[in-house]
Amino acid sequence: MLLALYFFIKENSILNGISYFLFFIIPFFGYKYSILALALILIYCIKEKKIKRFYKALLASTASLSFIYLPNIYKFGFSESAIFDKEINYKYLFSDLGSNFGISIFILFLSFFGLNYLWKSKYKYLHAYLALITFIILIFYYPRFIIYLNFALSILSALGLIYLLRSKWESDAVRKLTMWFLIIGLCFSTVTFITETSKEEPNQELYVALTFLKSYDNSNEVVFSHYRYGLLINAVADKKNMMDSKFLYAPKLNERYADSQDLFYTRNFNTASNITYKYNIRYILITKEMKDGLVWDREDDGLLFLLNSINQYKKIYSNNDIEIWRIKK
């Protein structure tokens, strides 16, 4: 995307042609990224009065999107929308508060000074303000776009640092103290981010458990767990999942989610049995995160109560963080 944007703004017909080709490629990574790229170049083209070039990029992206999505739409219709996946936890927009792709609070702090630095020229950088507003709006629909906002804020925070260094301070000691505070804060954010990222799943315990499940039974049985573990169940355990985090064209998506919620929270064996039979579920994978709030809040909530009180379920694997249960036929 950066390369496409760079070639697009160059006054060179060959590089412009390459940029249109890159705009054709971007939708293969997802239509959302195409929307973002088009929004950014639209702002640029309006500012530079080069709207015809925007139409060329729009045509390339539209052709690509049509090639990718129209056959699926024609054959299967539109994909079912995940109505359960709309809520955004805004604390996870900040890396200091637990997000693995969010903003550093110190970067955000410096960015305000960077905006103040640009505002000295008033409306000269109107396109930059519009791009920033576009990022912020898109984040409310696609939270992972914060990765791209981070890139813009890195530039703004650098300008903010320059602004602070060049500003007149009444006390040189206060200036130095402020600079050290910001530098240490940025370093602390980085260390915190690296530490938290190193704990991301799949951790060693989960990998070992899924490897055990793969070797325990060579058949391609269905494993039930929270949908965030679905792809790992496919990749490591070589088993089918009831549901995973790739929602596009997932069969009966919202019905599957509703059934998984019923299974998680029911204490009625007949209800649980009907759902496991419906999806041919043979194994249940439970992680520490699921017990610590991802699904349940207490040790005897819903399905946890059934697993420990009904002989139909047999625990075949357990370590400090992971449990695997087998449903007897």
N, C-alpha and C positions, 0 to 999 in steps of 0.2 A: 504494500500500500504506500509506504514511504517512497519507494522507487517510482511508483506510478505518479504520485503527486509531484515529485521532483522533476521527472521528465515532462510532465504536463505543463509546468510553469516555465520551462525553458523555451527560448525563442529559436527553436530548431525543429524543422518539419520532421526529420527522421526520428528525433527523440520523442516528439509529440506522437508520432505513429506508434512507437514502442509503448508509450503510455496508454494508448487506446487498446492495444493488445493486452496490457496488464489489467486494465479495467474489465476486459472480457474474462480474464482468469480469476479475478477476485471472488465472484459469486460462487465458484466451485468450493470455496472455504465456508460459504454461508451467505445467504442474502442480506443478513444484518450488516456485514462488513461492506457490502456493496452500497447499502443505504448510507453508511457513514462516509465512505469515500466520495460519493456523489454530493452529499450535503456540503462537504468541505470545498470541493472544487466549484460548486455553485456559488458559494460565498466569494471565492476568489474571482470567478468570471464576472460576477455582478460588479465587483470593485474595479476590475481592470477593463470592463466593457468588452468582454470576449465571450459573449454568451453562445456564439456559434460553436466554439470549441467544446462548451459544456454539452451541447446537443450531440456531438460526435461521441463523447464519453458515455452519455446516457444511452445512445443507440447501441454501443458495444456491450454495455452492461445488460441492457434489456434483451439483446440477442442471446447472451449467455444465460440469463435467468430463464428465458423461454425454453432454451435447449435443455436446461437442467430440470425445470419443474413442470412444464406443460405436459410431457408424457405421463408423469405420475398423476397429475391432476386429471388428465383425460382417462387414465386407466382406473384410478382408485378414488377420484374426487379429492376434496380438500382434507388435509390431515385434521384429526380431532384435536381441539385445543385443550391443553392441560389446565382445567379450571382450578385445580388444587395448587398450582405452582405460581400464583400471582402475587403473593405477599412477599415484600422485600424487607429484610431485617437491616435497617440502615446503619446499625452499629458495625456491620460487616463491610461497610464501605471504607472503613479505616483499618489499616494494617496494624496499628497500635492496639486496636480493640479486638483483634482476633481474625481479621480477614487475611486470606492468603494472596489477594490481588488488589488490596485497597490502597488508600492514600495515607501517607505519613502525615500526622497532625502538624509536625514541624515544617514539612514541605508546604502544607496548606497555609500555615502562618506566614512563611516567607513570601508565598504567592500574593498575598494581599499587598505587601510592600511592592512587589513586582507590578501589580496593577496600578498602584499609585505612581510608580516610575513611568509607566506608559501614559498615564492620564495627563502628564505634563504636556503632552502633545495633543491633548484633547481627542478629536475625532480622526486623527491621522491613522490610528490603529483600530478603526471601527471593525474591520474584517476580523481582527484577532478577537475582539470582544464577541462578535457574532459566532465565531468558531467555538469559543469557550461556552457560550450560552447553548449552542447546539449540542456539545458534549454533555452538558448538565441535563438537558431535556432528555436526551437519548438514554442516559443512565437510569432514569425512572422506568424505562421500558426494557432495557437490556443492561442489567447491572454490570456485566463483565466489560462493558465499554469503558469502565473506569480505568482499565489498563491504558487506553488511549488518552484519557484525560490526564493520567499520570505523566505521560510524555509532555503534554502542554504545560502542566504545572511545574515540571522540572525546569523548563525554560523560564517560566515566570518566577520561580523561586531563585534562580540564578540572578535574574534582574533585581529581585528584591534584596539579595545579598549585596549586590553592587550598590543599590540605593542606600542601604544602611551603612556601608563602608564609606561612601562619599558624603553622607549627611554630616552636618555640623552637630557635634555633641557638646553639651556644657561640661561634661566630665569625660576625660579620656579613659579613666578607670571604668566608668559605667559602660562605655562603648566596648572596651575589651571584654568586660564581664558578659555583656549581651552576646557578643560574637562567640565566646567560648560556650555559653549556654546553648546557643543554636547548633554549634558544631557537635557538641557532646550529645545533644538531643537527637540530631540526625544519625549519629553513630549508634546511639542506643536503639533507635527505631530499626536500623539495619540488623543489629544483633538480635533483637526481639523477633524480627521477621524470619531470619535464618533459623533461629531456634524453633519457632513454631512450625515452619515449613518442614523441618527435619522430622517432626512428629506426625506429619500427614500420612494418611493411609495410602497404600497398604504398608503397615508396619510389619516387623518380623513375625509377630505373633499371628497376625491375620494371614500372612503368606504361608506360614507353616500349617495353619489349620486348613486352608484351602488346598494345599498340596496333599495333606492327609486325606481330605475328602475325595480328591482325584484318584488316589491310590486305593482308597477303601472300596470303591465300587466303580468298575469300568463302564457301567451303563450310563446313558445320557439322561439321568433323572432330573426332575425339577427341584430346585432349591428355593425355599422361601426365606426372604430377609427384607430389610429396608431396601428400597430401590437404589439407594446410593451405592450399594454393594453388588448390584446386578451385573455390571460389566466385569468386575473382578471374579465373580462366580463363573462367568463364561470363560474368561481368559486364563485363570489360574487353576480352578477346579475342573474345568472342561465339562461343566454341567449347564443345563438350561436354568434360566431364572424365571420367576413369575413376572418380574417387572424390573426395568432398569431406568437410568436417567436419560436415555435417548428416547424422547417422546414422539418424534416425528413418525407418523404412520404406525405407531404401536397399536396392536389390535385391541379394540374396546378399552382404550386407555383409562378413561374416568371410571368405568365399571371395575376394572382391575384395581385401581387405587381404592375405591370404596370397599371392595372385598378384602383388600389387604388391611385396611383400617379395621374392618369388622373382625378379621382374624387376630390382629394384634390385641384388641381390647375385649374380646368375648371371654366369658367364663363358662359358656355353655358348650359342652363337648359336641353336641349334635351340630351346632352352628359351625364350629371349627372343622368338624369332620366333613360337612357338606362342601365347605370352601376348598379344603385340601383335595377332596375327590374331584371337584370341578376343574381344578388346574393340574391334577395329577402330581401334587406335591409329595415328595418322598423325604426331603430333608429340611430342617429348619436351622438357619445360622443366626446366632445371637452374639452381638458384640457388647463390649463394655459401654461404648457410646450410646447404644440403643437403650441400655438399662439406666444410663445417666441423663436421660432427658430427650434423646433423639426420638424415642418411642415411649418409654415408660418412665415413671417417677418413683415407683415402689417395687420392691422385690416380688410382690405377689399380685401385680397388676395383670389383668387379662390373661393372655396366653401363657405368661410365666407361671401363673397359678395352675393352669391345666397341665403344663409340661411336668410339673413336680408332683402332681396328684393323680394322674391317669396312667395306667400301665401301657396304654397304647403308644406311648412315646418312650423311646429309649435313648439315653445320652450316650453317644459313641465317641465324643471327644470333648475335652475340657482343659483349658489352661487358665491363667489368671484373668485373661480378657475375653476369651472366645469360648462359646459352647456350640456344639453341633448335635442336634437331635434327629433321630431316625423315626419315621412313622411306620409302625408295624402294619403289614398288610392283613 
